[in-house]
């Protein structure tokens, strides 16, 4: 689902602000080292849940699921499939 990855990258570009040089993210970039903290993860989760009409389960709310765009995409695709 390419559109999911593009949506996530767009959200992260806004959430991470200046940490994303030129608005470019690689699917394997370490988002935690780029400034994605727990508050920003919660903001992104709310955006994802609203956009896709899903509710991410508590057991999936782990930092490891939000370390890279690829991991976030994989998590979201589990809910959309």
Helices and strands as residue ranges (DSSP letters): H 2-16, G 17-19, G 21-23, H 38-52, G 58-60, G 63-66, H 69-80
